[in-house]
Amino acid sequence: MHLTAEDKSCLAGDRGEATRLAMRFLVAAGEAMQASRLIDITRCHLVGSYYAGEADLLLLRRFAALGAKVRVPTTLNASSACLDSCSLNPQIDQEQAGLVVRLHEQLGCDPVLTCAPYHLPAPPCARRAYCLGRV
C-alpha cells in the first residue's frame, strides 16, 4: 500500500504514540482490504461505539491515557445499549455502553448516536471534491 510522507511520519511516531498506534490500525486494515492507498477525509462517522467486551474499553482507555484526539470532526453511531435511565437494557449493559461513549467523547467525538449520519447537517465524506460529486 502506498503511504505518503505524512502517513509514514505518523506511522513512525513523529506525531506521538497515539497517532502511531492509530496509524498502525489504519495501515493494517488497508492492507487487509488490499487498498492501494489511504485517502484524506474532512469528517468521520465512527461505527465502533459499541460495547462488546473489555477489549473495547482497554483500547479506548489506552488512547485516552495517551491524550489522543480525533483530527477531523467525528460523530458516533448508535450505542450498543439504550442509555436512557428507563431503558429495558440490563444496568450493566447501560453502564458499559455509556463508558464507551464517554471515552469516545474524551477523544473528541460528538455523541450524536445515530446510524444515519447522512442526515446530519454536515455528513461525513472524503475530500470535498467527492462530497460535491467531483473527483
C-alpha beads as a LAMMPS data file, in Angstrom:
LAMMPS data file: protein, C-alpha beads

135 atoms
134 bonds

1 atom types
1 bond types

-500.0 500.0 xlo xhi
-500.0 500.0 ylo yhi
-500.0 500.0 zlo zhi

Masses

1 110.0

Atoms # bond

1 1 1 0.000 0.000 0.000
2 1 1 1.355 3.417 -0.949
3 1 1 1.918 5.719 2.027
4 1 1 2.578 9.436 1.714
5 1 1 5.436 11.099 3.567
6 1 1 2.910 12.323 6.145
7 1 1 1.475 8.794 6.529
8 1 1 4.982 7.428 7.072
9 1 1 5.740 10.154 9.602
10 1 1 2.597 9.269 11.571
11 1 1 3.453 5.568 11.402
12 1 1 6.986 6.269 12.652
13 1 1 5.610 8.014 15.744
14 1 1 6.734 11.507 14.777
15 1 1 3.312 12.848 15.853
16 1 1 3.108 10.908 19.103
17 1 1 2.319 7.424 20.315
18 1 1 -1.452 7.748 19.924
19 1 1 -1.098 8.729 16.272
20 1 1 1.408 5.926 15.681
21 1 1 -0.967 3.363 17.198
22 1 1 -3.950 4.665 15.214
23 1 1 -1.914 4.646 12.014
24 1 1 -0.857 1.030 12.648
25 1 1 -4.557 0.094 12.780
26 1 1 -5.340 2.054 9.600
27 1 1 -2.460 0.548 7.648
28 1 1 -3.286 -2.991 8.824
29 1 1 -6.938 -2.540 7.850
30 1 1 -5.957 -1.055 4.478
31 1 1 -3.587 -3.902 3.743
32 1 1 -6.185 -6.493 4.775
33 1 1 -8.614 -4.918 2.295
34 1 1 -5.894 -4.639 -0.363
35 1 1 -6.235 -0.854 -0.505
36 1 1 -3.770 0.868 -2.786
37 1 1 -3.611 3.984 -0.587
38 1 1 -5.277 5.936 2.190
39 1 1 -7.489 8.918 1.345
40 1 1 -7.839 12.212 3.183
41 1 1 -11.159 12.940 4.851
42 1 1 -12.802 16.067 6.234
43 1 1 -15.336 14.404 8.563
44 1 1 -15.817 10.936 10.039
45 1 1 -18.648 8.802 11.394
46 1 1 -17.375 6.120 13.761
47 1 1 -19.402 2.931 13.861
48 1 1 -17.346 1.289 16.632
49 1 1 -19.124 2.915 19.564
50 1 1 -20.430 -0.406 20.877
51 1 1 -19.509 -2.319 23.988
52 1 1 -18.719 -5.901 23.015
53 1 1 -16.285 -6.714 25.811
54 1 1 -13.362 -5.498 27.872
55 1 1 -11.085 -5.246 24.818
56 1 1 -13.178 -2.276 23.637
57 1 1 -12.567 -0.444 26.900
58 1 1 -8.894 -1.410 27.005
59 1 1 -8.208 0.176 23.622
60 1 1 -10.255 3.300 24.329
61 1 1 -8.620 3.761 27.732
62 1 1 -5.201 3.419 26.124
63 1 1 -5.981 6.110 23.559
64 1 1 -7.433 8.367 26.275
65 1 1 -4.369 7.859 28.501
66 1 1 -2.147 8.837 25.577
67 1 1 -4.133 12.074 25.161
68 1 1 -5.427 11.050 21.741
69 1 1 -7.832 13.408 19.954
70 1 1 -9.640 12.957 16.665
71 1 1 -8.206 15.115 13.861
72 1 1 -11.422 15.716 11.940
73 1 1 -14.964 16.235 13.248
74 1 1 -16.126 12.737 14.238
75 1 1 -19.671 11.644 15.079
76 1 1 -20.684 8.389 16.775
77 1 1 -23.007 5.656 15.631
78 1 1 -25.833 4.415 17.861
79 1 1 -24.710 2.789 21.108
80 1 1 -24.905 -0.935 21.841
81 1 1 -27.490 -0.241 24.570
82 1 1 -30.149 2.365 25.184
83 1 1 -28.517 4.856 27.556
84 1 1 -31.829 6.239 28.832
85 1 1 -32.404 5.671 32.553
86 1 1 -35.732 3.910 31.900
87 1 1 -34.219 1.530 29.341
88 1 1 -35.083 -2.144 29.371
89 1 1 -31.383 -2.998 28.856
90 1 1 -29.703 -4.531 31.920
91 1 1 -27.957 -1.875 34.019
92 1 1 -24.509 -3.398 33.440
93 1 1 -25.038 -3.114 29.655
94 1 1 -26.050 0.517 30.042
95 1 1 -23.038 1.291 32.240
96 1 1 -20.507 -0.320 29.904
97 1 1 -22.097 1.178 26.781
98 1 1 -22.175 4.591 28.474
99 1 1 -18.493 4.277 29.339
100 1 1 -17.658 3.533 25.694
101 1 1 -19.487 6.715 24.659
102 1 1 -17.801 8.819 27.379
103 1 1 -14.351 7.561 26.372
104 1 1 -15.079 8.460 22.748
105 1 1 -16.128 11.910 23.958
106 1 1 -12.733 12.265 25.703
107 1 1 -11.169 11.616 22.297
108 1 1 -13.201 14.498 20.858
109 1 1 -16.064 12.576 19.239
110 1 1 -19.559 14.061 19.007
111 1 1 -22.012 11.544 20.535
112 1 1 -24.893 12.071 18.126
113 1 1 -25.539 8.308 18.399
114 1 1 -27.185 7.912 15.014
115 1 1 -26.892 5.184 12.427
116 1 1 -27.966 7.650 9.725
117 1 1 -25.093 10.191 9.547
118 1 1 -26.095 11.239 6.036
119 1 1 -28.985 13.139 7.672
120 1 1 -26.642 15.252 9.803
121 1 1 -26.100 18.909 8.814
122 1 1 -22.506 18.078 7.800
123 1 1 -22.342 14.410 6.786
124 1 1 -19.011 12.559 6.818
125 1 1 -17.235 12.337 3.479
126 1 1 -13.896 12.030 1.750
127 1 1 -12.169 15.064 0.267
128 1 1 -14.541 17.892 -0.555
129 1 1 -14.425 17.054 -4.262
130 1 1 -16.052 13.691 -3.510
131 1 1 -18.778 15.373 -1.455
132 1 1 -19.615 17.638 -4.356
133 1 1 -19.542 14.806 -6.879
134 1 1 -16.250 15.939 -8.471
135 1 1 -13.214 13.721 -8.363

Bonds

1 1 1 2
2 1 2 3
3 1 3 4
4 1 4 5
5 1 5 6
6 1 6 7
7 1 7 8
8 1 8 9
9 1 9 10
10 1 10 11
11 1 11 12
12 1 12 13
13 1 13 14
14 1 14 15
15 1 15 16
16 1 16 17
17 1 17 18
18 1 18 19
19 1 19 20
20 1 20 21
21 1 21 22
22 1 22 23
23 1 23 24
24 1 24 25
25 1 25 26
26 1 26 27
27 1 27 28
28 1 28 29
29 1 29 30
30 1 30 31
31 1 31 32
32 1 32 33
33 1 33 34
34 1 34 35
35 1 35 36
36 1 36 37
37 1 37 38
38 1 38 39
39 1 39 40
40 1 40 41
41 1 41 42
42 1 42 43
43 1 43 44
44 1 44 45
45 1 45 46
46 1 46 47
47 1 47 48
48 1 48 49
49 1 49 50
50 1 50 51
51 1 51 52
52 1 52 53
53 1 53 54
54 1 54 55
55 1 55 56
56 1 56 57
57 1 57 58
58 1 58 59
59 1 59 60
60 1 60 61
61 1 61 62
62 1 62 63
63 1 63 64
64 1 64 65
65 1 65 66
66 1 66 67
67 1 67 68
68 1 68 69
69 1 69 70
70 1 70 71
71 1 71 72
72 1 72 73
73 1 73 74
74 1 74 75
75 1 75 76
76 1 76 77
77 1 77 78
78 1 78 79
79 1 79 80
80 1 80 81
81 1 81 82
82 1 82 83
83 1 83 84
84 1 84 85
85 1 85 86
86 1 86 87
87 1 87 88
88 1 88 89
89 1 89 90
90 1 90 91
91 1 91 92
92 1 92 93
93 1 93 94
94 1 94 95
95 1 95 96
96 1 96 97
97 1 97 98
98 1 98 99
99 1 99 100
100 1 100 101
101 1 101 102
102 1 102 103
103 1 103 104
104 1 104 105
105 1 105 106
106 1 106 107
107 1 107 108
108 1 108 109
109 1 109 110
110 1 110 111
111 1 111 112
112 1 112 113
113 1 113 114
114 1 114 115
115 1 115 116
116 1 116 117
117 1 117 118
118 1 118 119
119 1 119 120
120 1 120 121
121 1 121 122
122 1 122 123
123 1 123 124
124 1 124 125
125 1 125 126
126 1 126 127
127 1 127 128
128 1 128 129
129 1 129 130
130 1 130 131
131 1 131 132
132 1 132 133
133 1 133 134
134 1 134 135
